[in-house]
Amino acid sequence: MRDHYALRAFRAIAEHGSFTRAAAALDVTASALSQTLQQLENQLGTRLLQRTTRRVGLTEAGLEMLHRITPALNELDQAMDAVRQHGERPRGTLRLTVPYVVSQTIIEPMLGEFMARWPDVQLDIRVDNALSDLIAEGFDAGIRLGERVERDMVAVPIGGAVRAVVVGAPAYFKRFGYPKDPKDLQNHCCIKFRLPSSGAIYRWEFAHRGGPQKGRWYEMAVDGSLTVNDISLALRAAEDGLGIANLLEISARPALDAGRLESVLEAWLPPFDGFYLYYPSRFQVPPKLRVFIDFIREWGTREAAGRHRSAPSAKA
């Protein structure tokens, strides 16, 4: 087991490119990790890593070692994890980071059912639209749109594809008319959204309806007298007739069903990749996270089936 740990430690350092980040992932100190790696190099009689003040890289021997041990470690970790699940009851604090739309449309509706099913799991949820470094900030997992999940994360789809909608109040459209094409938005007051991570104004996205670019997405800048960085505020402003908003359908659905909003430009807004629960490593997933993953996938499947039965209220 000691050799197994040393090899896992080497793999973590190679994957993270940093003793500090690898130590955080393994829940050990950087000095202890450095000592483990040095002992492994001494045992092998060769240097596996090139260390500088700014980065950690692999030597030629290290590259070959990583290539050869990864499949075996994967198999061993999966086997140990599977056995461990049978004997360990899910318990402890599960720290999650989610955006506001996920908190309102996914976490809030499923919270009571999950906590009743797994009373020994405590949830610590941070609601924040900005992207978080799971390892550096001590989170077990996060939920984001697929396009925002880093490639080195394990990503589990929840709920299937989602759609954006362009919405406005009936009174607004009665006064200013319905846009029939995205370019018509130039003649409308649009509620702009400031992205939390970059601070840039979100450019509305549409897909071409036909021709050689059919189905390909393109971006368009819109104009208006109101800019917000909060989805709830954008939704309320649209309901109050202050302009047209671009929102995820799951956020706007209650207002659409109640008739407070109408959806336009439906033909330019096909479904796209939805939300994913993501976490840093597929190996040794703790039981508290495993049961949450299984539960939220089950819940997401039920919700997606319900959404598919709902017909959108649309114009154009």
N, C-alpha and C positions, 0 to 999 in steps of 0.2 A: 504493500500500500504506500510505503514511503516513496518508492520509485514512481509509482503512479501519480502521486501528488507532485513530485518534482517535474514530471513531464507535463502535467496540466499547468503548472506554474510557468514553464517555458512557453507553452502554447498561448497562455493568456498574455504574457509579455509581448510575444511576437504579434498577436492579433491587435493589441491596443497600442503598440509602439511606445509604451511608457511603463516604467515600473510603478509610478503613482496610480495610474488608471487601472493597471492590472491588479495591484494590491487592493484597490477599492472593490473591484469585481470579485475578488477571492476573499474579501473581508479579513485581510491580514495587513501588517505594516509593510511599508516599502523596504525597510531594512531587513525584515525577516525574509521577504521575497528575494531580495538581492543575495542573501546568504544561501538560500535554497538553490538559486541558479548557479552560484559559484561552486557549491558542492557537486552539482550535476556536471558542470564543466570539468571539475577536477576528476570526477569518477570516469568521464569519457576520455579525458586527456586531450581535449580540444576546445577551442573557444566557439561558442554558439552565437554570441551577440557582439556587435560593435557598439560600444557606448561612447557617446559624446555628451557635452554639457547640454545639448539641445534635443537630441533624439537618440532612440535606440533602434539599431538595424540588425539584420541577420547576416551572419557570415555565410560563405558557401556551404560549410558544414551545417550551419543552422537551418538554411533553406532545405537541405536534404532531410534533416531530422524532422522538420515540421511536416514535410510532404509525406514522410513514412509513418509518423506516429498519429497523424490526424484521424485516418479511418479507424484505427484500432482504438484510440481514445473515445471516439464517437460511439462505437459499439459498446465499449465497457461502461461509459457513463450512462448510456441509455438503459443497459441491463440493470445497473445498480439503482438507477432512478425508478425503474419499473417495480423492482422488488421493494424499494423503500416506501412506495406509495401504499403498499398493502399493510404496512405496520405502523405508519405514522398518521395520526389524526390531524387534519388541517387546523392550524391554530396560529396565533400571532398577528402582528400588524402588517397589513398589506398597503403599501404606499403607492398611490396612483396620481398621474397628472393627466388632466383632460381639458379640452376647450369648453367654453360656455355652452355651445350648441349640444355637445355630447352630454354635459351635465344635465341640461334641461330635458333632452329628448331620449336619452338612454339611461343614464345613472339614476336620475330621480324616479322614473317609473319602475325600475327593477330593484331598487335598493332594499325595500322592505322584504321582498321575496327572498333575495339572496341572504340577508342577515338572519332571517328566520330559519333558513335551511342550514346555515353554517354559523351558529352562534359563537363559536370559539375564534372566529376570524374577525379582527377589528380592522375597519377601513379608515385610512387617512388619505383624503382626497384633496388635491390642490386643483382648483379651477382657474385656468390661465390659458389665454389664447397663444401666448408665446411658446416656442419650442423649448423644451428643457433637456438638459444633459442627464439622462437617467442615472448613469453611474456616478457622476460628480455630485449630483444633488440627492442621491440616496433613494431613488424611486425603484420600485419593483417592476413597474410597467407603465405604459401610457396608452392613450387612444388618440389617433389623428387620422385625417384623410390619407389614403394610400400614397398619394403623390408627395406627402410631407414626411414620410417615414424613411429614415436613413437606411441605406442598402445593407449595412452590416447588422441590422436588427432582425430578429425573428418576428414575422408579422402574421397575425391570425385574422382573417377577414371576419367581420361581424355585420350581419344585417344585409349583405348584398349591395348592389349598386344604388347610388343616390342620384338625385337630380337637383339642378338649380332651377329657380323660377324667377321670372320678372313680374313683379306684382305692384298694384296700386289700388287705391280705394275707388269704388264705383263713382263717387262724386267727382274724383279727380278726372277719371276717364270721360265722364259726362261733360265736363268743362273743357278738356283739352283734346279729347279724342283718343282712339286706340292706335298705338304704333303697329304697323303691319310688317315692318322690316326693321332689323336692328339699326339701320342707318337713320330711321325715323326718330330714334332717341335723341338725336341732335336738336330736335325741336321740343324736347321735354325736359322738365326739371327732374334730375336723377339724384337720389340720395347716395352720396359717395361713401366708401368705406376705407378707412386707413388700416393697413395691415399692421398687426401688433409687433411682429418681429423686425421688419425693415422700416416701418413708418411710411412706406410708399402707398399711394392711392391704388386700390385694386382696380385693374382693368377688366371690364366685364367680358366674359368668354362665351362665344357662340360657335356652333358647328355649321359649316356650309350645307345648304339644302340639296344642291345638285351640281352637275358638271364634274369636271375632272377632280375637283377638291371636295366632293361630297363626303361628309362625315368628318373632315379635318377641322380642328378647332382653330379659331383665331381670336385675338383680343381687340378690344375697342375701348378707348377712353371716353368717359361720359362727363357731363357737366351738370352742375347744380349748385344751389346756395347752401346746402347742408352737407357737412362731412362728419361722420361718426366713427368710433372704433368699437362700438357695442352693438351686437345683433339685436338685442331687445329694443334699443333705442331706434334703430333703423326700422324695425317692424312697427313700432308705435307711430313713428313719423309717417310711414306709408299708410297706416290705418287712418291717421288724422288728415290724409289728403295733401300732405306736404310735398309729395313727389313719388317717383317710381323707385322701388328697391329691388336689388338682386340678392336673393336669399336661397339657402337650401330649402327644398320643399318641406322637409320634416319640421323646420322652424315655422314656416308659413301655413302649414296644413290646417291647424285649428281656425285661423282667421279666414282661410279660403272656404272651409266647410261652413263657417258661420255667416259667410257672405260679406264680411268686413273688407275683404280683399278680392280682387280678380286677377287671374294670371293671363299674361299675354306672351306672344312670341314663342309659343310652345314648340313649334316645328323646328326652331333653332336651338333647342335645349334638350338633347338626348341624355340618357343616363350615363354616368361615368363611375370610375372606381370609387368605392365607398370607404367606410371607416375600417381601421385595423387596430386591434390591440397588439402592441409590440413590446418586446423586452430584449435584454442584451444577449442572453445565451439560451440555446435550446437544451442544454444539458443541466442536470440536477435542478430542474424546476421545482421549487418548494411546493409542498401540497397546498398551501394557502393560495398560491398563484394558479396552480393547476385546476383547482375547483372553480376559481373565478373564471378562468378561460373557458372551461366546459360550460359553466352556467351562462356566460354572456353570449356564447355561440348559440346555445339553445334558445335563449331569449331573443337574440337577433333574428334567428330563423323564424320564430313565431311572429315577430313584428313585421318582417319583410313580407311574409305571407299575407298579413293583414293589410299592408300598404298596397299590395298588388290587386287586392279586391276593391280598393278605393279608386274611383274615377276622378281625375282632376277637373276642376272648373276652369275653363280656358277660353280665351279669345284669341283668334288668329293662331 
